[in-house]
Amino acid sequence: MRRTTLVVILIALAIGASLFVRASGRRPVIGFAYARTGAAYLDLARSALAERGVAIPEFVHDSVSPQETSDGALAQAAAFVDRNDVAVVVGPSNSRHALATAPAYNAAGLSHIVPSATSRRLRDAGGATFTLVPDDSVEGDFLARFGRHTLQARRAVVFYVNDEYGEGLRAGIVATFGAIGGVMEEAIPIGEEMDVATLMASVMRRHRPDVIFSAARSYETGRLLGAARQYAPGVPVVAGDGAYLPAQPERFAGGDLSGLYVLSFWVYDSTDASHRAFADRVRRILGTEPTPEDALTEDALGLATALRSTA
């Protein structure tokens, strides 16, 4: 749940400069670029700040839209930019919307922290854009090395969702797996309406992979895992951070997650007091078990609060 100290210091120095420009002597506020369903994260952050004795800032967010959309993210960015008192923006939650809104924030000199988006294109989004997690090239490299070296896989296939997340992760996996002596047999796009079982059967007739990579989210990865159990028994499925919601894979695999490996940017450690306190907050406020997304979002809001308080 804690980010590297050096990274936080560098972000703090860079964002701090823009806080003084944006605030213009007025009390700044924090923009939260999530839709209405993300408002519970603000309650999580308020609780965490109160527990640490930190003054709770003013948060502004979209309290109307039921879910994030491209148009909604752009409209929200315009609203934040128009407010002179907004000093830092946290979000959006995914690569597509983060990339779409980055030009507006950078043109306005409005710093924003992106908690969980992984697109490598965010590196070039501008000096006002800061990400908390490794990008898809780093993540893909790690997954490929895990498959090749840890699982001793020589031949692989990768299934990917056809968006900024899936395409970037696929590219990272394919590039590294080939570079370290593996053979990437095929990269296959996967969509919600596809017959995954038939697709898996066809792929297994053409190839005999030692590992199946999933550059997809929990729903698609669950369907891949279920199909692999039928047509590729014993072949491990290795997935990126977008698949870290175990309910979907469990559903499609009959509750058996053996052979599934999912990368996570945060793992709950019950021996750590701060982790236990965080988990208690999540259970009380969100009503669920803590996830990496919860940890990253709380951290981003906490970092934005610390920076806001320096303005």
C-alpha contacts under 8 A as a table, 3 or more apart, distances in Angstrom:
res1	aa1	res2	aa2	distance
1	M	266	W	6.00
1	M	267	V	7.93
1	M	275	H	7.33
1	M	292	P	7.86
1	M	295	A	5.30
1	M	296	L	6.64
1	M	299	D	6.93
2	R	299	D	7.09
3	R	7	V	7.15
3	R	8	V	6.82
3	R	132	L	7.48
3	R	299	D	7.83
4	T	7	V	5.36
4	T	8	V	6.39
5	T	8	V	5.15
5	T	9	I	6.18
6	L	9	I	5.08
6	L	10	L	6.20
7	V	10	L	5.20
7	V	11	I	6.16
8	V	11	I	5.13
8	V	12	A	5.95
8	V	303	L	7.85
9	I	12	A	4.98
9	I	13	L	6.18
10	L	13	L	5.23
10	L	14	A	6.27
11	I	14	A	5.20
11	I	15	I	5.94
11	I	130	F	6.97
12	A	15	I	5.29
12	A	16	G	5.65
12	A	307	L	6.40
13	L	16	G	5.20
13	L	17	A	6.79
14	A	17	A	5.87
14	A	18	S	7.41
14	A	128	A	7.90
15	I	18	S	5.42
15	I	19	L	6.37
15	I	88	V	7.95
15	I	111	S	5.86
15	I	128	A	7.20
15	I	307	L	7.39
16	G	19	L	5.11
16	G	20	F	6.89
16	G	307	L	6.34
16	G	310	T	7.45
16	G	311	A	7.33
17	A	20	F	5.85
17	A	21	V	6.91
18	S	21	V	4.98
18	S	22	R	6.03
18	S	87	A	7.54
18	S	109	G	6.45
18	S	110	L	6.68
18	S	111	S	6.67
19	L	22	R	5.22
19	L	23	A	5.77
19	L	87	A	5.28
19	L	88	V	7.26
19	L	110	L	7.97
19	L	111	S	7.82
19	L	307	L	7.84
19	L	308	R	7.07
19	L	311	A	5.79
20	F	23	A	5.32
20	F	24	S	6.17
20	F	25	G	7.52
20	F	311	A	5.65
21	V	24	S	5.76
22	R	28	P	8.00
22	R	84	N	6.22
22	R	85	D	6.90
22	R	86	V	7.16
22	R	87	A	5.62
22	R	109	G	7.65
22	R	110	L	7.04
23	A	26	R	5.27
23	A	27	R	6.56
23	A	28	P	5.42
23	A	84	N	6.60
23	A	85	D	5.59
23	A	86	V	7.20
23	A	87	A	6.01
23	A	311	A	7.03
24	S	84	N	7.94
26	R	85	D	6.55
27	R	85	D	6.51
27	R	311	A	7.98
28	P	85	D	4.60
28	P	86	V	5.42
28	P	87	A	5.37
28	P	308	R	6.61
28	P	311	A	7.45
29	V	57	P	6.58
29	V	58	E	5.24
29	V	59	F	6.02
29	V	60	V	7.33
29	V	85	D	5.84
29	V	86	V	4.77
29	V	87	A	5.92
29	V	88	V	7.25
29	V	308	R	7.21
30	I	57	P	7.34
30	I	58	E	6.39
30	I	59	F	4.93
30	I	60	V	6.30
30	I	86	V	5.64
30	I	87	A	6.13
30	I	88	V	5.19
30	I	89	V	5.74
30	I	90	V	7.48
30	I	304	A	7.08
30	I	305	T	7.46
30	I	308	R	7.48
31	G	59	F	5.85
31	G	60	V	4.96
31	G	61	H	5.98
31	G	80	F	6.63
31	G	86	V	6.22
31	G	87	A	7.76
31	G	88	V	6.18
31	G	89	V	4.38
31	G	90	V	6.21
32	F	59	F	6.70
32	F	60	V	6.03
32	F	61	H	4.97
32	F	62	D	7.87
32	F	89	V	5.71
32	F	90	V	4.98
32	F	91	G	6.24
32	F	92	P	7.79
33	A	61	H	6.18
33	A	62	D	7.30
33	A	73	A	7.10
33	A	76	Q	6.88
33	A	77	A	7.55
33	A	89	V	6.69
33	A	90	V	5.93
33	A	91	G	4.76
33	A	92	P	4.90
33	A	93	S	7.67
34	Y	37	T	7.63
34	Y	38	G	5.53
34	Y	39	A	7.46
34	Y	61	H	6.72
34	Y	62	D	6.71
34	Y	68	E	6.57
34	Y	73	A	7.97
34	Y	91	G	6.51
34	Y	92	P	5.80
34	Y	93	S	6.75
35	A	38	G	5.57
35	A	39	A	7.25
35	A	61	H	7.28
35	A	62	D	5.35
35	A	63	S	6.65
35	A	64	V	7.32
35	A	65	S	5.49
35	A	66	P	6.05
35	A	67	Q	5.18
35	A	68	E	5.30
36	R	39	A	5.50
36	R	61	H	7.76
36	R	62	D	5.79
36	R	63	S	4.58
36	R	64	V	5.72
36	R	65	S	5.53
36	R	66	P	5.30
36	R	67	Q	6.67
37	T	40	A	7.06
37	T	66	P	6.03
37	T	67	Q	6.50
38	G	41	Y	5.72
38	G	42	L	7.69
39	A	42	L	5.39
39	A	43	D	7.04
39	A	61	H	7.73
39	A	63	S	7.46
40	A	43	D	5.05
40	A	44	L	6.32
40	A	285	I	7.22
40	A	286	L	6.65
41	Y	44	L	4.83
41	Y	45	A	6.17
41	Y	294	D	7.48
41	Y	297	T	7.14
41	Y	298	E	6.91
42	L	45	A	5.00
42	L	46	R	6.04
42	L	59	F	7.64
42	L	301	L	7.96
43	D	46	R	5.06
43	D	47	S	6.14
43	D	285	I	7.15
44	L	47	S	5.25
44	L	48	A	6.28
44	L	281	R	6.67
44	L	282	V	6.90
44	L	285	I	6.47
44	L	286	L	7.85
44	L	298	E	6.86
45	A	48	A	5.06
45	A	49	L	6.11
45	A	298	E	5.48
45	A	301	L	6.41
45	A	302	G	6.75
46	R	49	L	5.17
46	R	50	A	6.06
46	R	56	I	6.16
47	S	50	A	5.10
47	S	51	E	6.18
47	S	281	R	7.38
48	A	51	E	5.18
48	A	52	R	6.46
48	A	278	F	7.75
48	A	281	R	7.68
49	L	52	R	5.13
49	L	53	G	6.16
49	L	54	V	5.01
49	L	55	A	7.00
49	L	56	I	6.41
49	L	302	G	7.34
50	A	53	G	4.96
50	A	54	V	5.77
50	A	55	A	7.15
50	A	56	I	7.04
51	E	54	V	7.68
56	I	305	T	7.87
57	P	305	T	6.70
62	D	65	S	6.36
62	D	76	Q	7.12
65	S	68	E	7.19
65	S	72	G	7.56
68	E	72	G	6.39
68	E	73	A	6.61
69	T	72	G	5.01
69	T	73	A	5.97
69	T	97	H	7.54
70	S	73	A	5.15
70	S	74	L	6.27
70	S	96	R	7.68
70	S	97	H	5.83
70	S	100	A	7.30
71	D	74	L	5.22
71	D	75	A	6.18
72	G	75	A	5.08
72	G	76	Q	6.03
73	A	76	Q	5.08
73	A	77	A	6.13
73	A	92	P	7.36
73	A	97	H	6.22
73	A	100	A	7.85
73	A	101	T	6.82
74	L	77	A	5.05
74	L	78	A	6.27
74	L	97	H	7.93
74	L	100	A	7.02
74	L	101	T	5.76
75	A	78	A	5.14
75	A	79	A	6.30
76	Q	79	A	5.03
76	Q	80	F	6.26
77	A	80	F	5.14
77	A	81	V	6.14
77	A	101	T	6.24
77	A	104	A	6.82
77	A	105	Y	7.11
78	A	81	V	5.14
78	A	82	D	6.17
78	A	104	A	7.23
79	A	82	D	5.18
79	A	83	R	6.58
80	F	83	R	5.33
80	F	86	V	6.34
80	F	89	V	7.94
81	V	84	N	7.14
81	V	86	V	7.47
81	V	104	A	7.58
81	V	105	Y	6.89
81	V	108	A	6.51
81	V	110	L	7.14
83	R	86	V	5.79
84	N	87	A	7.71
86	V	89	V	7.44
87	A	110	L	6.52
87	A	111	S	7.07
87	A	308	R	6.82
88	V	110	L	6.41
88	V	111	S	5.20
88	V	112	H	5.46
88	V	113	I	7.60
88	V	304	A	6.34
88	V	308	R	7.18
89	V	110	L	7.47
89	V	111	S	6.33
89	V	112	H	4.32
89	V	113	I	6.26
89	V	304	A	7.71
90	V	112	H	5.45
90	V	113	I	4.80
90	V	114	V	5.93
90	V	115	P	7.26
90	V	300	A	6.59
90	V	301	L	6.59
90	V	304	A	7.29
91	G	94	N	7.88
91	G	98	A	6.92
91	G	112	H	6.90
91	G	113	I	6.06
91	G	114	V	4.69
91	G	115	P	6.37
92	P	95	S	7.87
92	P	97	H	5.98
92	P	98	A	5.28
92	P	114	V	6.30
92	P	115	P	7.94
93	S	97	H	7.41
93	S	98	A	7.19
93	S	114	V	6.89
93	S	115	P	6.75
93	S	116	S	6.17
93	S	117	A	6.27
94	N	97	H	5.83
94	N	98	A	6.07
94	N	116	S	6.64
94	N	117	A	4.69
94	N	118	T	7.77
95	S	98	A	5.02
95	S	99	L	5.94
95	S	117	A	4.61
95	S	118	T	6.19
95	S	119	S	5.57
95	S	122	L	7.98
95	S	164	E	6.29
95	S	165	Y	6.45
96	R	99	L	5.36
96	R	100	A	6.21
96	R	163	D	7.85
96	R	164	E	6.00
96	R	165	Y	7.81
97	H	100	A	4.91
97	H	101	T	6.14
98	A	101	T	5.41
98	A	102	A	5.91
98	A	114	V	7.18
98	A	117	A	7.22
98	A	122	L	7.80
99	L	102	A	5.32
99	L	103	P	7.67
99	L	121	R	7.53
99	L	122	L	6.47
99	L	125	A	7.06
100	A	103	P	7.06
101	T	104	A	5.55
101	T	105	Y	6.57
102	A	105	Y	5.21
102	A	106	N	6.00
102	A	125	A	5.96
102	A	126	G	7.38
102	A	129	T	6.75
103	P	106	N	5.17
103	P	107	A	5.94
103	P	125	A	6.82
103	P	126	G	7.51
104	A	107	A	5.22
104	A	108	A	6.29
105	Y	108	A	5.24
105	Y	109	G	6.05
105	Y	110	L	4.93
105	Y	111	S	6.66
105	Y	112	H	7.23
105	Y	128	A	7.00
105	Y	129	T	7.95
106	N	109	G	4.90
106	N	110	L	6.04
106	N	111	S	7.23
106	N	125	A	7.76
106	N	126	G	5.91
106	N	127	G	6.90
106	N	128	A	5.31
106	N	129	T	7.23
107	A	110	L	7.72
109	G	128	A	6.37
110	L	128	A	6.35
111	S	128	A	4.50
111	S	129	T	6.18
111	S	130	F	7.80
112	H	128	A	6.27
112	H	129	T	5.44
112	H	130	F	6.36
113	I	129	T	6.29
113	I	130	F	4.88
113	I	131	T	5.86
113	I	132	L	7.43
113	I	300	A	6.58
113	I	304	A	7.68
114	V	117	A	6.26
114	V	129	T	7.37
114	V	130	F	6.02
114	V	131	T	4.75
114	V	132	L	6.45
114	V	300	A	7.54
115	P	131	T	6.05
115	P	132	L	5.27
115	P	133	V	7.04
115	P	293	E	7.91
115	P	296	L	5.47
115	P	297	T	5.59
115	P	299	D	7.95
115	P	300	A	5.84
116	S	131	T	7.25
116	S	132	L	6.59
116	S	133	V	6.11
116	S	293	E	6.78
116	S	296	L	6.63
116	S	297	T	7.68
117	A	131	T	7.17
117	A	133	V	7.39
117	A	135	D	7.68
118	T	122	L	7.83
118	T	131	T	7.92
118	T	133	V	6.71
118	T	134	P	6.45
118	T	135	D	4.23
118	T	136	D	5.19
118	T	165	Y	6.89
119	S	122	L	5.79
119	S	135	D	5.53
119	S	136	D	5.56
119	S	164	E	6.56
119	S	165	Y	6.26
119	S	168	G	6.30
120	R	123	R	5.71
120	R	135	D	5.10
120	R	136	D	5.81
120	R	137	S	6.51
120	R	168	G	7.22
121	R	124	D	5.64
121	R	125	A	6.63
122	L	125	A	4.79
122	L	126	G	7.81
122	L	129	T	7.26
122	L	131	T	7.80
123	R	126	G	7.33
123	R	129	T	7.97
125	A	128	A	7.98
125	A	129	T	6.38
126	G	129	T	5.79
127	G	130	F	7.82
131	T	134	P	7.85
132	L	296	L	7.55
132	L	300	A	7.74
133	V	265	F	7.20
134	P	138	V	5.92
134	P	139	E	6.42
135	D	138	V	5.53
135	D	139	E	6.20
136	D	139	E	4.84
136	D	140	G	5.63
136	D	165	Y	7.56
136	D	168	G	5.62
136	D	169	L	4.86
136	D	172	G	6.33
137	S	140	G	5.14
137	S	141	D	6.02
137	S	168	G	6.99
137	S	169	L	6.52
137	S	171	A	7.32
137	S	172	G	4.47
137	S	173	I	7.69
138	V	141	D	5.09
138	V	142	F	6.27
138	V	172	G	7.13
139	E	142	F	5.15
139	E	143	L	6.26
139	E	169	L	7.06
139	E	172	G	7.23
139	E	240	G	7.37
140	G	143	L	5.12
140	G	144	A	6.08
140	G	169	L	5.25
140	G	170	R	6.90
140	G	171	A	7.35
140	G	172	G	4.16
140	G	173	I	4.26
140	G	174	V	7.89
140	G	176	T	7.50
140	G	240	G	7.80
141	D	144	A	5.22
141	D	145	R	6.20
141	D	172	G	5.60
141	D	173	I	5.63
141	D	175	A	7.76
141	D	176	T	5.41
141	D	177	F	7.64
142	F	145	R	5.21
142	F	146	F	6.08
143	L	146	F	5.02
143	L	147	G	6.19
143	L	173	I	6.54
143	L	238	V	7.21
143	L	239	A	7.64
143	L	240	G	7.40
143	L	263	L	7.66
144	A	147	G	5.16
144	A	148	R	6.05
144	A	173	I	5.12
144	A	174	V	7.54
144	A	176	T	5.99
144	A	177	F	5.03
145	R	148	R	5.04
145	R	149	H	5.57
145	R	150	T	7.30
145	R	176	T	7.30
145	R	177	F	6.79
145	R	180	I	7.73
146	F	149	H	5.50
146	F	150	T	4.95
146	F	151	L	6.47
147	G	150	T	5.88
147	G	151	L	4.98
147	G	152	Q	6.48
147	G	153	A	5.72
147	G	211	V	6.73
147	G	238	V	7.35
148	R	151	L	5.93
148	R	152	Q	4.96
148	R	153	A	4.73
148	R	154	R	6.25
148	R	177	F	6.89
148	R	180	I	7.68
148	R	182	G	6.62
149	H	152	Q	4.92
149	H	153	A	7.14
153	A	156	A	7.17
153	A	182	G	7.39
153	A	209	P	7.93
153	A	210	D	4.99
153	A	211	V	5.99
154	R	181	G	7.41
154	R	182	G	4.79
154	R	183	V	6.08
154	R	209	P	7.73
154	R	210	D	6.33
155	R	182	G	5.87
155	R	183	V	4.73
155	R	184	M	5.95
155	R	185	E	6.64
155	R	208	R	7.33
155	R	209	P	4.78
155	R	210	D	5.34
155	R	211	V	6.83
156	A	182	G	7.53
156	A	183	V	6.27
156	A	184	M	4.95
156	A	185	E	5.80
156	A	186	E	7.54
156	A	209	P	4.61
156	A	210	D	5.82
156	A	211	V	5.05
156	A	212	I	5.81
156	A	213	F	7.28
157	V	184	M	5.77
157	V	185	E	5.43
157	V	186	E	5.07
157	V	187	A	5.94
157	V	188	I	7.71
157	V	209	P	6.30
157	V	211	V	6.90
157	V	212	I	5.26
157	V	213	F	6.21
158	V	170	R	6.97
158	V	174	V	7.99
158	V	184	M	7.78
158	V	186	E	6.53
158	V	187	A	4.85
158	V	188	I	6.22
158	V	212	I	5.82
158	V	213	F	4.43
158	V	214	S	5.78
158	V	215	A	7.01
159	F	170	R	7.82
159	F	187	A	5.84
159	F	188	I	4.73
159	F	189	P	5.66
159	F	190	I	6.22
159	F	212	I	7.64
159	F	213	F	6.22
159	F	214	S	5.07
159	F	215	A	5.98
159	F	216	A	7.24
160	Y	166	G	5.04
160	Y	167	E	6.62
160	Y	170	R	6.33
160	Y	187	A	7.34
160	Y	188	I	6.27
160	Y	189	P	4.92
160	Y	190	I	5.71
160	Y	214	S	6.02
160	Y	215	A	4.41
160	Y	216	A	5.26
161	V	165	Y	7.50
161	V	166	G	4.65
161	V	167	E	6.83
161	V	189	P	5.71
161	V	190	I	5.32
161	V	191	G	6.34
161	V	215	A	6.50
161	V	216	A	5.24
161	V	217	R	7.91
162	N	165	Y	7.93
162	N	166	G	5.78
162	N	167	E	5.92
162	N	189	P	6.12
162	N	190	I	7.17
162	N	191	G	7.59
163	D	166	G	5.42
163	D	167	E	5.78
164	E	167	E	5.52
164	E	168	G	5.98
165	Y	168	G	5.51
165	Y	169	L	6.19
165	Y	215	A	7.68
165	Y	216	A	7.79
166	G	169	L	5.24
166	G	170	R	5.94
166	G	215	A	4.96
166	G	216	A	5.71
167	E	170	R	5.11
167	E	171	A	6.18
167	E	215	A	7.62
168	G	171	A	5.20
168	G	172	G	6.41
169	L	172	G	5.15
169	L	173	I	6.25
169	L	215	A	5.77
169	L	240	G	7.73
170	R	173	I	5.18
170	R	174	V	6.04
170	R	187	A	7.66
170	R	215	A	5.79
171	A	174	V	5.26
171	A	175	A	6.04
172	G	175	A	5.37
172	G	176	T	6.32
173	I	176	T	5.53
173	I	177	F	5.90
174	V	177	F	5.35
174	V	178	G	6.26
174	V	184	M	6.52
175	A	178	G	5.73
175	A	179	A	6.27
176	T	179	A	4.91
176	T	180	I	6.21
177	F	180	I	5.54
177	F	181	G	6.70
177	F	182	G	5.15
177	F	183	V	7.02
177	F	184	M	6.92
178	G	181	G	5.46
178	G	182	G	4.85
178	G	183	V	5.72
178	G	184	M	6.45
179	A	182	G	7.18
184	M	187	A	7.67
185	E	207	H	6.97
185	E	209	P	7.58
190	I	194	M	6.72
190	I	196	V	7.72
190	I	220	E	7.54
191	G	194	M	5.44
191	G	220	E	7.65
192	E	220	E	7.20
194	M	199	L	7.90
195	D	198	T	5.57
195	D	199	L	6.26
196	V	199	L	4.89
196	V	200	M	5.95
196	V	223	R	6.59
196	V	224	L	6.57
196	V	227	A	6.65
197	A	200	M	5.12
197	A	201	A	6.17
197	A	223	R	7.91
197	A	224	L	7.66
197	A	226	G	7.97
197	A	227	A	4.85
197	A	228	A	7.95
197	A	231	Y	7.85
198	T	201	A	5.08
198	T	202	S	6.23
199	L	202	S	5.18
199	L	203	V	6.24
200	M	203	V	5.07
200	M	204	M	6.12
200	M	224	L	7.60
200	M	227	A	6.28
200	M	228	A	6.86
200	M	231	Y	6.70
201	A	204	M	5.23
201	A	205	R	6.29
201	A	227	A	7.99
201	A	231	Y	5.67
202	S	205	R	5.20
202	S	206	R	6.54
203	V	206	R	5.26
203	V	207	H	6.03
204	M	207	H	5.06
204	M	208	R	5.91
204	M	209	P	7.64
204	M	231	Y	6.96
204	M	232	A	6.90
205	R	208	R	7.56
209	P	212	I	6.85
209	P	235	V	7.54
210	D	235	V	5.90
210	D	236	P	7.44
211	V	235	V	5.59
211	V	236	P	5.28
211	V	237	V	6.16
211	V	238	V	7.33
212	I	235	V	6.95
212	I	236	P	6.20
212	I	237	V	4.75
212	I	238	V	6.21
213	F	237	V	5.74
213	F	238	V	4.81
213	F	239	A	5.81
214	S	221	T	6.17
214	S	224	L	7.87
214	S	237	V	6.89
214	S	238	V	5.98
214	S	239	A	4.54
214	S	240	G	6.75
215	A	239	A	6.07
215	A	240	G	5.92
215	A	242	G	7.91
216	A	220	E	5.96
216	A	221	T	6.03
216	A	239	A	7.17
216	A	240	G	7.11
216	A	242	G	6.37
216	A	243	A	6.50
217	R	220	E	5.67
217	R	221	T	5.90
217	R	240	G	7.76
217	R	241	D	7.80
217	R	242	G	4.50
217	R	243	A	4.17
217	R	244	Y	7.58
218	S	221	T	5.05
218	S	222	G	5.90
218	S	242	G	6.44
218	S	243	A	3.80
218	S	244	Y	6.24
218	S	245	L	5.65
218	S	246	P	7.12
218	S	248	Q	5.80
218	S	249	P	6.51
219	Y	222	G	5.20
219	Y	223	R	6.46
219	Y	243	A	7.50
219	Y	248	Q	5.41
219	Y	249	P	6.94
220	E	223	R	5.13
220	E	224	L	6.18
221	T	224	L	4.94
221	T	225	L	6.05
221	T	239	A	7.24
221	T	243	A	6.39
221	T	248	Q	7.96
221	T	249	P	6.44
222	G	225	L	5.06
222	G	226	G	6.20
222	G	248	Q	5.37
222	G	249	P	3.54
222	G	250	E	7.02
222	G	251	R	7.26
222	G	252	F	5.41
222	G	253	A	6.97
223	R	226	G	5.13
223	R	227	A	6.17
223	R	249	P	6.99
223	R	252	F	5.81
224	L	227	A	5.12
224	L	228	A	5.96
225	L	228	A	5.00
225	L	229	R	6.25
225	L	237	V	6.65
225	L	249	P	6.73
225	L	252	F	7.06
225	L	253	A	6.34
225	L	260	L	7.46
226	G	229	R	5.27
226	G	230	Q	6.80
226	G	249	P	7.64
226	G	252	F	5.03
226	G	253	A	4.77
227	A	230	Q	5.22
227	A	231	Y	6.12
227	A	232	A	7.57
228	A	231	Y	5.12
228	A	232	A	4.51
228	A	233	P	6.10
228	A	235	V	7.21
229	R	232	A	5.75
229	R	233	P	4.82
229	R	234	G	7.40
229	R	253	A	7.50
230	Q	233	P	6.19
232	A	235	V	5.66
234	G	259	G	7.26
235	V	259	G	7.22
236	P	259	G	4.66
236	P	260	L	5.94
236	P	261	Y	7.56
237	V	259	G	6.23
237	V	260	L	4.93
237	V	261	Y	6.23
238	V	260	L	6.00
238	V	261	Y	4.69
238	V	262	V	5.93
239	A	242	G	7.80
239	A	243	A	6.31
239	A	260	L	7.69
239	A	261	Y	6.11
239	A	262	V	4.73
239	A	263	L	6.39
240	G	243	A	6.00
240	G	244	Y	7.76
240	G	262	V	5.70
240	G	263	L	5.07
240	G	264	S	7.54
241	D	244	Y	5.57
241	D	262	V	6.45
241	D	263	L	4.99
241	D	264	S	5.23
241	D	265	F	7.14
242	G	245	L	7.98
243	A	246	P	7.60
243	A	262	V	6.64
244	Y	262	V	6.46
244	Y	263	L	7.50
244	Y	264	S	6.87
244	Y	291	T	7.75
244	Y	292	P	7.90
245	L	248	Q	6.60
245	L	249	P	7.77
245	L	291	T	7.90
246	P	249	P	5.50
246	P	250	E	5.98
247	A	250	E	5.15
247	A	251	R	6.09
248	Q	251	R	5.10
248	Q	252	F	6.49
249	P	252	F	5.32
249	P	253	A	5.93
249	P	255	G	7.77
249	P	257	L	7.05
250	E	253	A	5.10
250	E	254	G	5.80
250	E	255	G	4.23
250	E	256	D	6.11
250	E	257	L	6.18
251	R	254	G	5.49
251	R	255	G	5.99
252	F	255	G	7.58
253	A	256	D	5.50
253	A	257	L	6.66
257	L	260	L	5.65
264	S	267	V	6.69
264	S	292	P	6.74
265	F	292	P	6.15
266	W	291	T	7.69
266	W	292	P	4.96
266	W	295	A	7.19
267	V	291	T	7.89
267	V	292	P	6.91
268	Y	275	H	6.34
268	Y	279	A	7.97
268	Y	290	P	7.59
269	D	272	D	5.63
269	D	275	H	6.07
269	D	276	R	7.56
270	S	273	A	7.37
270	S	275	H	6.49
270	S	276	R	5.86
271	T	275	H	7.86
271	T	276	R	7.71
272	D	275	H	5.26
272	D	276	R	6.35
273	A	276	R	5.06
273	A	277	A	6.19
274	S	277	A	5.09
274	S	278	F	6.09
275	H	278	F	4.99
275	H	279	A	6.05
276	R	279	A	5.06
276	R	280	D	6.16
277	A	280	D	5.12
277	A	281	R	6.34
278	F	281	R	5.13
278	F	282	V	6.29
278	F	290	P	7.90
278	F	295	A	7.96
279	A	282	V	5.10
279	A	283	R	6.16
279	A	289	E	6.97
279	A	290	P	5.62
280	D	283	R	5.21
280	D	284	R	6.09
281	R	284	R	5.14
281	R	285	I	5.87
281	R	286	L	7.81
282	V	285	I	5.28
282	V	286	L	5.12
282	V	287	G	6.52
282	V	288	T	6.45
282	V	289	E	6.69
282	V	290	P	5.82
282	V	294	D	7.72
283	R	286	L	5.62
283	R	287	G	4.49
283	R	288	T	5.06
283	R	289	E	5.87
283	R	290	P	7.19
284	R	287	G	5.60
290	P	294	D	6.25
290	P	295	A	7.39
291	T	294	D	5.24
291	T	295	A	6.54
292	P	295	A	5.07
292	P	296	L	6.07
293	E	296	L	5.21
293	E	297	T	6.04
294	D	297	T	5.32
294	D	298	E	6.17
295	A	298	E	5.31
295	A	299	D	6.13
296	L	299	D	5.09
296	L	300	A	6.12
297	T	300	A	5.07
297	T	301	L	6.21
298	E	301	L	5.21
298	E	302	G	6.07
299	D	302	G	5.00
299	D	303	L	6.06
300	A	303	L	5.09
300	A	304	A	6.13
301	L	304	A	5.05
301	L	305	T	6.13
302	G	305	T	5.05
302	G	306	A	6.31
303	L	306	A	5.13
303	L	307	L	6.26
304	A	307	L	5.13
304	A	308	R	5.95
305	T	308	R	4.98
305	T	309	S	6.16
306	A	309	S	5.33
306	A	310	T	6.88
307	L	310	T	5.41
307	L	311	A	7.13
308	R	311	A	5.58
